[in-house]
């Protein structure tokens, strides 16, 4: 309970990856747990117990997580001892098995997980289970979706939450029942963007050139994120300074070597920064960019409706992004962003120049982005998830009723 709020739903969120981590999926999971708790759900975060956790104590580990992910609500950790992370990553299925086996029957209204193995084990065990995914599993792993569809005939597999309609459509085409699918887009944390800064104040804080055209990208910098297209855009717009914030040290080093090979003097690699330090960068930019490439979506399928887009919108800055079906779910050309043909660096460079040269267009896009961000917070998302879980629970057949 939070204060005098009676929990609306009891959720056991099983997470199998090491935390804290700079990986985006851990941020998404922690922000989701935090928002669910803030909205009145009683949430246990069931995580692998690590040596680090045992050495420093649970309270210290909770404090570290709260600071790392900027969590607002009380955090209820339930550690499960298993296998320490290793090169073969067997700790994930082991944690799924141990965590599901430890669950007290009837303790939760829903077991919630992004892990396929956890979902299957908990559903087979008869626990009310919700699976969340961003992936196009109907395309990438149709056999799993067919198995999940068979499990969906059980009333206790409540349903699947997807991060995009594209993902939901993929599951439906592979045979998963529509009635147990719900798309709930990710969000942003308004506190991560406070205080709001003008472009000029942000540049003064960062000691950036007040007159230079700045294009900012935040996020991982692996090749599969479309960085080649971003560098090609930078090469075609030498008058624009590209600020790239994010990435693990080895990935940043590889990108720096590629910038050197291409003789790109207008690209600055800032490395990974916590959310609070990204705020002035977003406000200082003339343009916020998603790499203009279809590689992340179509070749790797590991980036579907990137989470950064919600923070970009809330920053109220013009956006340039590729015209792809996932991004089109939240972006509208010449209303919230300029959408360009994927893998067309010339079009992306032209879009950046259009924004830089047309103050009226830039202002309109900024207003449109900010307006679009309304209702896309993590807490708004949590309210939708809670409501969806309650709807699924209410629609479960009575004992003895044959499945549809």
C-alpha positions as CSV (number, residue, x, y, z in Angstrom):
1,X,0.0,0.0,0.0
2,X,1.0,3.6,-0.6
3,X,-0.2,5.7,2.2
4,X,-3.9,5.0,2.6
5,X,-4.4,3.7,-1.0
6,X,-5.9,0.3,-1.1
7,X,-4.1,-1.8,-3.8
8,X,-6.1,-2.1,-6.9
9,X,-4.2,-5.2,-8.1
10,X,-1.4,-7.4,-6.7
11,X,1.3,-7.9,-9.2
12,X,4.4,-10.1,-9.0
13,X,6.8,-8.7,-11.6
14,X,9.4,-11.3,-12.4
15,X,12.6,-9.9,-13.8
16,X,15.5,-12.2,-14.8
17,X,18.2,-9.8,-16.0
18,X,21.0,-8.3,-13.8
19,X,20.2,-4.8,-12.4
20,X,21.1,-2.0,-12.4
21,X,22.2,-1.9,-16.0
22,X,22.4,0.6,-18.8
23,X,20.4,-1.6,-21.1
24,X,17.1,0.1,-22.2
25,X,15.0,-2.9,-21.3
26,X,15.9,-2.6,-17.6
27,X,15.0,1.0,-17.6
28,X,11.6,0.2,-19.2
29,X,11.0,-2.5,-16.6
30,X,11.9,-0.4,-13.6
31,X,9.9,2.6,-14.8
32,X,6.9,0.3,-15.3
33,X,7.2,-1.2,-11.9
34,X,7.6,2.3,-10.3
35,X,4.6,3.7,-12.2
36,X,2.4,0.7,-11.3
37,X,3.2,1.2,-7.6
38,X,2.6,4.9,-7.9
39,X,-0.8,4.2,-9.3
40,X,-1.8,2.0,-6.4
41,X,-0.9,-1.5,-7.4
42,X,0.9,-3.7,-4.9
43,X,4.0,-4.7,-6.8
44,X,6.7,-7.2,-5.8
45,X,9.8,-7.0,-8.0
46,X,11.1,-10.6,-8.0
47,X,14.7,-10.5,-9.1
48,X,17.8,-12.7,-9.0
49,X,19.8,-12.4,-5.8
50,X,23.4,-11.4,-6.5
51,X,26.6,-11.4,-4.5
52,X,26.5,-7.6,-4.7
53,X,23.0,-7.6,-3.1
54,X,24.0,-10.0,-0.4
55,X,27.2,-8.1,0.4
56,X,25.7,-4.7,0.7
57,X,22.3,-5.6,2.1
58,X,18.8,-5.3,0.5
59,X,18.2,-1.8,1.8
60,X,21.4,-0.4,0.2
61,X,20.6,-2.2,-3.1
62,X,17.1,-0.8,-3.1
63,X,18.6,2.7,-2.6
64,X,21.0,2.1,-5.5
65,X,18.2,1.1,-7.8
66,X,16.1,4.1,-6.8
67,X,18.9,6.5,-7.6
68,X,20.0,4.8,-10.8
69,X,16.6,4.6,-12.4
70,X,15.1,7.8,-10.7
71,X,12.3,5.8,-9.1
72,X,9.6,7.7,-7.2
73,X,7.4,5.1,-5.5
74,X,8.3,2.6,-2.8
75,X,10.2,-0.4,-4.2
76,X,9.4,-3.9,-2.9
77,X,12.2,-6.3,-3.8
78,X,11.9,-10.1,-3.5
79,X,15.3,-11.6,-4.2
80,X,15.5,-15.2,-5.4
81,X,18.9,-17.0,-5.1
82,X,19.9,-18.8,-8.3
83,X,22.9,-18.7,-10.6
84,X,25.2,-15.7,-11.0
85,X,25.3,-14.2,-14.5
86,X,27.8,-15.8,-16.9
87,X,28.7,-16.0,-20.5
88,X,26.1,-18.6,-21.3
89,X,23.3,-16.7,-19.7
90,X,21.8,-19.7,-18.0
91,X,20.8,-17.5,-15.1
92,X,17.7,-16.3,-16.9
93,X,15.9,-19.7,-17.3
94,X,17.1,-20.7,-13.9
95,X,15.6,-17.6,-12.3
96,X,12.4,-18.2,-14.2
97,X,12.2,-21.7,-12.9
98,X,13.1,-20.8,-9.3
99,X,10.9,-17.7,-9.1
100,X,7.8,-19.4,-10.5
101,X,8.4,-22.4,-8.2
102,X,8.6,-20.0,-5.2
103,X,5.3,-18.3,-5.8
104,X,2.7,-18.8,-3.2
105,X,-0.5,-19.8,-5.0
106,X,-3.1,-17.1,-5.0
107,X,-0.6,-14.4,-3.7
108,X,-0.9,-12.3,-6.9
109,X,-3.7,-11.2,-9.1
110,X,-1.2,-11.3,-12.0
111,X,2.3,-12.5,-12.6
112,X,3.9,-10.1,-15.0
113,X,7.0,-10.7,-17.1
114,X,8.8,-9.9,-20.3
115,X,10.5,-13.4,-20.2
116,X,9.1,-16.1,-22.4
117,X,10.2,-18.9,-20.2
118,X,8.7,-17.2,-17.1
119,X,5.4,-16.7,-18.9
120,X,5.2,-20.4,-20.0
121,X,6.2,-21.8,-16.6
122,X,3.8,-19.6,-14.6
123,X,0.9,-20.2,-17.0
124,X,1.5,-24.0,-16.9
125,X,1.6,-23.7,-13.1
126,X,-1.9,-22.2,-13.2
127,X,-0.9,-18.7,-12.1
128,X,-2.7,-15.7,-13.6
129,X,-0.1,-14.5,-16.1
130,X,0.6,-11.5,-18.2
131,X,3.3,-11.4,-20.8
132,X,4.8,-8.1,-22.1
133,X,6.8,-7.8,-25.3
134,X,8.1,-5.2,-27.8
135,X,9.2,-7.8,-30.4
136,X,7.6,-8.9,-33.6
137,X,7.3,-12.5,-32.3
138,X,4.9,-13.6,-34.9
139,X,7.6,-13.0,-37.5
140,X,10.7,-13.8,-35.4
141,X,9.4,-16.8,-33.5
142,X,6.0,-18.1,-34.8
143,X,6.5,-21.5,-33.1
144,X,6.6,-19.8,-29.7
145,X,3.5,-17.7,-30.6
146,X,1.6,-20.8,-31.6
147,X,2.5,-22.4,-28.3
148,X,1.5,-19.3,-26.4
149,X,-1.8,-19.3,-28.3
150,X,-2.4,-22.8,-27.1
151,X,-1.7,-21.7,-23.6
152,X,-4.1,-18.8,-24.1
153,X,-7.0,-21.3,-24.1
154,X,-6.3,-21.5,-20.4
155,X,-8.1,-18.7,-18.5
156,X,-5.1,-18.0,-16.3
157,X,-3.0,-16.8,-19.2
158,X,-4.7,-13.4,-19.0
159,X,-3.1,-11.8,-22.0
160,X,-0.2,-10.1,-23.7
161,X,0.7,-6.4,-23.4
162,X,2.7,-5.1,-26.5
163,X,4.6,-1.9,-26.8
164,X,3.3,-1.2,-30.3
165,X,0.4,-2.1,-32.5
166,X,2.9,-3.5,-35.0
167,X,4.0,-6.1,-32.4
168,X,0.3,-6.9,-31.5
169,X,-0.5,-7.4,-35.2
170,X,2.5,-9.7,-35.6
171,X,1.2,-12.0,-32.7
172,X,-2.4,-11.9,-34.1
173,X,-1.2,-13.0,-37.6
174,X,0.6,-15.9,-36.0
175,X,-2.6,-17.1,-34.3
176,X,-2.7,-15.5,-30.9
177,X,-6.3,-14.5,-30.0
178,X,-7.1,-10.8,-30.4
179,X,-9.2,-10.7,-27.2
180,X,-6.0,-11.3,-25.2
181,X,-3.9,-8.7,-26.9
182,X,-3.5,-5.1,-25.8
183,X,-1.2,-2.4,-27.1
184,X,0.1,0.0,-24.4
185,X,2.8,2.4,-25.6
186,X,5.7,3.1,-23.4
187,X,6.2,6.6,-21.8
188,X,8.3,9.2,-20.2
189,X,8.9,10.5,-16.7
190,X,8.0,14.2,-16.4
191,X,10.4,14.6,-13.5
192,X,13.3,13.6,-15.7
193,X,12.6,16.7,-17.8
194,X,12.4,19.2,-14.9
195,X,13.2,22.0,-14.7
196,X,12.3,23.0,-18.3
197,X,15.0,25.0,-20.0
198,X,14.9,27.3,-23.0
199,X,17.3,26.5,-25.8
200,X,19.5,29.4,-24.8
201,X,19.6,28.5,-21.1
202,X,20.4,24.8,-21.9
203,X,23.2,25.8,-24.1
204,X,24.6,28.2,-21.5
205,X,24.5,25.4,-18.9
206,X,26.3,23.0,-21.2
207,X,28.7,25.7,-22.6
208,X,27.6,25.0,-26.1
209,X,27.8,27.4,-29.1
210,X,24.6,29.4,-29.1
211,X,24.6,29.8,-32.8
212,X,25.5,26.4,-34.1
213,X,22.8,24.1,-35.4
214,X,22.6,21.2,-33.0
215,X,21.2,17.8,-33.7
216,X,21.0,15.4,-30.7
217,X,20.6,11.6,-30.5
218,X,20.4,9.7,-27.2
219,X,20.6,6.0,-26.8
220,X,22.8,3.0,-27.7
221,X,25.3,3.4,-30.5
222,X,25.6,-0.2,-31.7
223,X,25.6,-0.7,-35.5
224,X,22.2,-2.4,-35.3
225,X,20.7,0.9,-34.0
226,X,21.2,2.5,-37.5
227,X,24.3,4.5,-36.6
228,X,25.7,4.1,-40.2
229,X,22.7,6.1,-41.5
230,X,23.2,8.7,-38.8
231,X,26.9,9.2,-39.7
232,X,26.0,9.4,-43.4
233,X,23.6,12.2,-42.5
234,X,26.3,14.0,-40.5
235,X,28.6,13.8,-43.5
236,X,26.1,15.5,-45.7
237,X,25.4,18.3,-43.2
238,X,28.9,19.5,-42.0
239,X,27.4,22.8,-40.8
240,X,25.4,20.8,-38.2
241,X,26.9,19.6,-34.9
242,X,25.7,16.1,-34.0
243,X,25.7,15.3,-30.3
244,X,25.5,11.6,-29.5
245,X,24.9,10.7,-25.9
246,X,24.8,7.0,-24.9
247,X,26.4,3.7,-25.5
248,X,28.7,1.3,-23.6
249,X,32.4,2.2,-23.7
250,X,33.3,-0.4,-26.2
251,X,30.5,0.7,-28.6
252,X,31.4,4.4,-28.2
253,X,35.1,3.5,-29.0
254,X,34.0,1.7,-32.1
255,X,31.8,4.6,-33.2
256,X,34.7,7.0,-32.5
257,X,37.0,5.0,-34.8
258,X,34.4,5.0,-37.5
259,X,33.9,8.8,-37.2
260,X,37.7,9.2,-37.5
261,X,37.8,7.0,-40.6
262,X,35.1,9.1,-42.2
263,X,36.8,12.3,-41.1
264,X,33.7,13.5,-39.4
265,X,34.6,16.6,-37.4
266,X,31.0,17.6,-36.6
267,X,30.1,14.5,-34.5
268,X,30.7,14.6,-30.7
269,X,30.4,11.4,-28.7
270,X,29.4,12.1,-25.1
271,X,29.1,8.6,-23.9
272,X,26.4,7.3,-21.5
273,X,24.7,9.8,-19.3
274,X,22.0,9.3,-16.6
275,X,18.5,10.7,-17.4
276,X,19.1,13.9,-15.4
277,X,22.1,14.8,-17.5
278,X,20.3,14.2,-20.8
279,X,17.7,16.8,-20.0
280,X,19.8,19.9,-20.9
281,X,21.0,18.2,-24.1
282,X,17.4,17.7,-25.2
283,X,16.5,21.3,-24.5
284,X,19.7,22.6,-26.2
285,X,19.0,20.8,-29.5
286,X,17.5,22.3,-32.6
287,X,16.6,18.8,-33.7
288,X,16.2,15.5,-32.0
289,X,16.9,12.6,-34.3
290,X,16.1,8.9,-34.6
291,X,18.7,7.3,-37.0
292,X,17.1,7.4,-40.4
293,X,17.4,3.7,-41.0
294,X,15.2,0.7,-41.4
295,X,18.0,-1.6,-40.1
296,X,16.9,-1.6,-36.4
297,X,13.3,-2.6,-37.3
298,X,13.6,-4.7,-40.4
299,X,17.0,-6.4,-40.2
300,X,17.4,-6.9,-36.4
301,X,13.9,-6.5,-35.1
302,X,15.3,-5.5,-31.8
303,X,14.2,-1.9,-31.9
304,X,10.4,-1.4,-32.3
305,X,9.1,2.0,-31.4
306,X,12.2,3.1,-29.5
307,X,11.5,4.3,-26.0
308,X,13.5,7.6,-26.5
309,X,10.8,8.9,-28.8
310,X,8.4,9.6,-25.8
311,X,11.1,11.7,-24.1
312,X,11.8,13.4,-27.3
313,X,8.2,14.4,-27.7
314,X,7.9,15.6,-24.1
315,X,11.0,17.8,-24.6
316,X,9.1,19.8,-27.1
317,X,11.8,19.9,-29.7
318,X,11.5,19.2,-33.5
319,X,12.1,15.6,-34.4
320,X,13.5,14.0,-37.5
321,X,12.8,10.2,-37.9
322,X,12.5,7.5,-40.5
323,X,9.0,6.9,-41.9
324,X,8.4,3.5,-40.5
325,X,5.2,1.8,-39.3
326,X,6.2,1.6,-35.7
327,X,7.2,5.3,-35.4
328,X,4.1,6.3,-37.4
329,X,2.0,5.1,-34.4
330,X,3.0,8.2,-32.5
331,X,4.6,10.6,-35.0
332,X,2.8,12.5,-37.8
333,X,4.7,14.1,-40.6
334,X,4.9,17.8,-40.4
335,X,2.8,17.9,-37.3
336,X,5.1,16.3,-34.6
337,X,8.1,15.4,-36.8
338,X,9.6,15.4,-40.2
339,X,9.5,11.8,-41.4
340,X,12.0,10.8,-44.1
341,X,12.4,7.8,-46.3
342,X,14.5,5.2,-44.4
343,X,18.1,4.9,-45.4
344,X,18.0,8.2,-47.3
345,X,20.7,10.3,-45.7
346,X,20.1,13.1,-48.2
347,X,16.5,13.4,-47.1
348,X,17.4,13.4,-43.4
349,X,20.0,16.1,-43.9
350,X,17.5,18.2,-45.9
351,X,14.9,17.8,-43.1
352,X,17.4,19.1,-40.5
353,X,18.2,22.1,-42.7
354,X,14.5,22.8,-43.2
355,X,13.9,23.0,-39.4
356,X,17.0,25.1,-38.9
357,X,16.0,27.6,-41.6
358,X,12.3,27.8,-40.9
359,X,11.5,29.2,-37.5
360,X,7.8,28.8,-38.0
361,X,8.1,25.1,-39.0
362,X,10.4,24.5,-36.0
363,X,8.0,26.1,-33.6
364,X,5.0,24.2,-35.0
365,X,6.8,20.9,-34.8
366,X,7.9,21.7,-31.2
367,X,4.3,22.5,-30.2
368,X,3.0,19.4,-31.9
369,X,5.5,17.2,-30.2
370,X,4.7,18.6,-26.8
371,X,1.0,18.2,-27.4
372,X,1.4,14.6,-28.5
373,X,3.3,13.8,-25.4
374,X,0.2,14.4,-23.3
375,X,-1.0,11.2,-21.8
376,X,2.2,9.3,-22.7
377,X,3.7,9.3,-19.2
378,X,4.7,6.1,-17.4
379,X,2.0,6.7,-14.9
380,X,-0.7,7.0,-17.6
381,X,0.7,3.8,-19.1
382,X,0.4,2.1,-15.7
383,X,-3.2,3.1,-15.3
384,X,-3.9,1.5,-18.7
385,X,-2.1,-1.7,-17.7
386,X,-4.0,-2.0,-14.4
387,X,-7.3,-1.4,-16.1
388,X,-6.4,-4.0,-18.8
389,X,-5.5,-6.6,-16.1
390,X,-8.7,-6.0,-14.3
391,X,-10.7,-6.3,-17.6
392,X,-9.0,-9.6,-18.4
393,X,-9.5,-10.9,-14.9
394,X,-13.2,-10.0,-15.0
395,X,-13.7,-11.8,-18.3
396,X,-12.3,-15.1,-17.1
397,X,-14.9,-17.9,-17.3
398,X,-16.3,-19.4,-14.2
399,X,-14.8,-22.7,-13.0
400,X,-16.1,-25.5,-15.2
401,X,-17.0,-23.3,-18.1
402,X,-15.4,-24.7,-21.3
403,X,-12.9,-22.5,-23.1
404,X,-14.0,-20.5,-26.2
